[in-house]
Amino acid sequence: MKILVFGGTRFFGKKLVERLVRDGHDVTIATRGKTADDFGDTVKRVVMKRESRENLFCLAQEKWDVIYDNICFSPQDALNTVAAFRDKVGKYVYTSSLSVYRMRDRALAEADFDPFHYEIVTGTREDFDYGEGKRLAEAVYFQKADFPVVAVRFPIVLGEDDYTGRLEFHIDHVLAGEEIGMPNQDAEIGFISSDEAADFLNWVGTRSDLVGPVNAASDSVYRLEELMALIETAAGKEALVEENTDDNDDSPFGIEKTYYLDNTKAKKAGFVFQDLRTWLPKLIRFGIVKRN
């Protein structure tokens, strides 16, 4: 397959490209050119600005079997993409987010946010918060595109290569004996690993007929109290968890209500997810060892 990847030089985007190359696809990565990669001559490269309509139309001079879009954050970017790639792509895989859901306190299924009837408001990334930008981009793709689209809604993605440092925040605070702000330790949360996210994107784009919105998350969830107990055990130190702390000590996982994804649709379509309770403890131990 001839495949275009927006992004693809770090975290699960890089892992996706590795899998596509391994499977023998003709892969082009389109990035700002600011992050080096080690793909050598196994991929083609295009330096571009995701926000540039002109750059998108240049890429659309060719036809693509699959396009992966990991870096669209606004309805205007989506509108430009729909216009550029009309009749030029077999399947469009848009990386979306758990953040499209406003509801809390239960497992969230795809029907809990309907992009097919969501009112489209135009604007750039600076005009909306992250969740609204993703909601509006989905709305544009599903209401305006003439090509098949799948919007993959991921929860927080974790891995040894996570540049965001969200899990490391908790490890570092426990090791340093610093407070961690969590408003509700009884809230349940889900995740997906960067390897599993890459595996899912590869599968949904090249091996599956699935289209529309789809949740992708590891099986099982953790109560935040359980998650902190895992870190305490691995670190050999007690966590200092408080409901209210200074802003710089607020947990990146500090949700007020249960907030995780129901992955039933993807499982029924044939994808087998890992169990969170198998891989996350290993990742926590890796993080502790890395800091000792």
N, C-alpha and C positions, 0 to 999 in steps of 0.2 A: 504493500500500500504506500501511496505517496501522502506523507503526513506533515503538517505544519504545527509547531508547538509555540505558542506565545509564552515566553518564560523558558524554563527548562535548564537553568544553570545552578539552581540550589534547591535544597530540601526535597520535597516529594516530586517537584517538577523535574529535577535532575534524575531522580530515580525512575521516573516515567520514561524519560529519554533513554536511559540505559536499557530498560526493558524493550522499548520499541526497536532499538538498534539490535539487541540480542535476537529479536524475533525476525530480523531481516528486512525491516521496513526502510523505505527511503525517507529519511527524516531531515527536516529543516527546522532550526530553532531561530526564533525572532526575538531579539532582546535589545536593550539599550547598549549592549556591548561593554558594560561596566564590570561584569563579573566573569573572570576567566573560567574556562572549563577544560576538562581533560579528555574530550571526545575525539580529539585528533581529526583524521579525515573520515570518520564514520558518520559525520553529520555535515550538512550544509548550514551556513550561518547568514543571517540577515540582521544588520543593525538598523533599528527603527525605533520610533516613539509610538507607543500604544495609542496615544491620544491623537495621533496625526491621521486625518482622513486621507491625505495624499499617500502616506506610507502604506495604508491598508489597501488602497486601490492599486498600488504597485504590486503588492503581493497577490492581488486578485487577477493579475494578468495570467496566472497559471491556475489550473484546476487541481483540487486536493480531494483525496478520498476521505480524510479525517482532519479536522482542525481541533486542537486542544487550546482552550483559552483559560489560563490560570491568572490573568492579570487585568481583567475587566472589572471596574469598580463603579461605573456610572451608566445611566441610560444613554448619554450622548455617545460614549464609546460603543455601546451596543448598537445604536442606530447607524453609526458609521460602518460598523462591521456588516450589518444586514444589507446595507446598500452596496458595499464593496463586493461581497461574496455571493451575491444573487446568482444562482445557477453555476456556482464555482466550487461547491463543496458537497460531498456525499453525506457527511454527518458532522455536526458541530457539538463538541463536548465542552460545556461551560462549567468551570469550577465555581460553585456557589457556596452557601454556608448555612449552618444552623441559625445564624443571626437573622435569616429572613422570617423566622417565627417570633411573633410577639408573645405568644402564650407561654405559660409556665406551669409547673406543678404536675406534669405528667409526661409520658412518652409522646413525642410529636410525630405524626404521620404526614405524608406528603400533602394530603388534602387540607391540612391546617393552614397552609398558605397557597392560595390559588392565583398564580401569575397570569392565567389566561383571561382573567376579568379584573385585574388590578389596574387602576387608572394610571396611565403613563404621564409622567411629568418630566420634561427634559431638563438637562443640566449636567455639569461636569462633576468630577469627584469631589471638588471643594464645596459643592452645593448641598451635599447630603452626608449624614453619618454612614458608617460602614454598612449597617443592616439595611437602611433604606436604599443605598446605592445598589446593593445586591438584589433587593426586591424589584427595583425598577429595571435593572438590567435583565432579569429573568422575564419581566413583563414584556419588554421589547422583543426579546428573542422568541418568545412563544406566541406573541400576537402579530409580529411583523415579518419574521423570517419565512422565506419560501423553501428552506432546507430543513431537514430533520435536526432537532436539537434535544440534547439531554442535559439537564442541569443537575450536577452532582452536589448535593448538600452535605458537606463535611462538618463534623464537630471540631473541637480543638484537635489539631494534629500534633503528635509528639514523636520524638525520635532522637537517636544519638546525634543527629545532624541538625537539630532544631536550633535555628539562629535566634529565635525569639526569647529564649531563656525562661519560659514560663514555669516549667517543672524545676529548673535550677533555682529559681527564686525561692521556692519552698525549701529545697535542700540547703541552700546557702543560709537562709534565715534560721533553720533548725541548728545547723552546725555552729552558727555564730551566737546562738541563744537570743535571737531577736524576735520580737513580736510579729505575728502574722494575723492580719485582719480578715475574719470570715464571719459574715452576718448570720449564717445558718449552717452549722456543721451536719445537720440532718438532711440537707439537700442532696439529691442524687445527681451524678454527672457522668457523662460518657465521653469517650475519646476514640481516636483511630491512630494507628502508628503510621509513620511516613512510608514504610515499606508497603503496608496494606493499602494506603491511599493510592500509591503508585500502581499497585497490582489492580486495584479496582478501576482506575482510569484506563489502564491498558485493556482490561477485559471489556469495559462498557463501550469503548471506542472501536475496538478491532474484532471482538468476538461475540458481541451481543447485539440483538435487535432492539434493545430497550431504548425508549425515548421518553421525553417528558421529565418532570422533576423526580429525583430519586435520592433517598437518604442512604448514606454510606457510613457506617460506624461499627466498631467492634462489638461483638456480643458482650453482654453484661454491663453493669454500671457499678460505681462505688458511691457510698455516702462519703461526704467530705471528711467526716470523722475517721472512717476506715482508711481513707487515702493518707491522712496525716499519720495514722498509726503505722502504716507501712514505712513511711519515711522515718518515723521515730525509731522503729526496730532496726532499719538498715543503718541509721546514723548512730545508734546507741545513745541518743539524747532525747530529752523531752521537748516537744513542740510547745511554744508559748502562743496559743491561739486565743485571740480576743475578738469580740464582736465589733469593737470600734478601735481603730488605730489611726496613726498619721497616714496620709494618702500614699506615701512611698512604701508603706508596709502592707497596703491592701493586697490581698491575694488575687492573682489573675484568674483564679478559679472560684473566687468568692461570690457565688451566685446566692440570691436570696431565696429562690425556690428551685425545686427539681427542674432540670432542663437537659433533656437528652433525646436522641433520635430513635424512632422505631424503624428498624432496617428490614422489616418483613417483605416489602416490595422487591428489594434487591435479592433477598434470599430466595423468594419464589421464582425469580428470573434465573436463578442458578448460581449465584455467587456465594461462596462459603467464607464467612468471616471468621477471624481469629477470636479467641476469648480474651477480653481485656484483662481478666484475672490471671492469665498465663504470661502475657508479655509485659504488662506494666510493672510488676514487682522486679523483673529483671532489669528494666530500664532504670528504675530507681536505684538499684544496687550499682549499676554502671555509673550513674551520676555521682554516687557517694565515693566510689573508688577513684573516679577522675579527679576528685577534689582532695584526696588524701595522699 
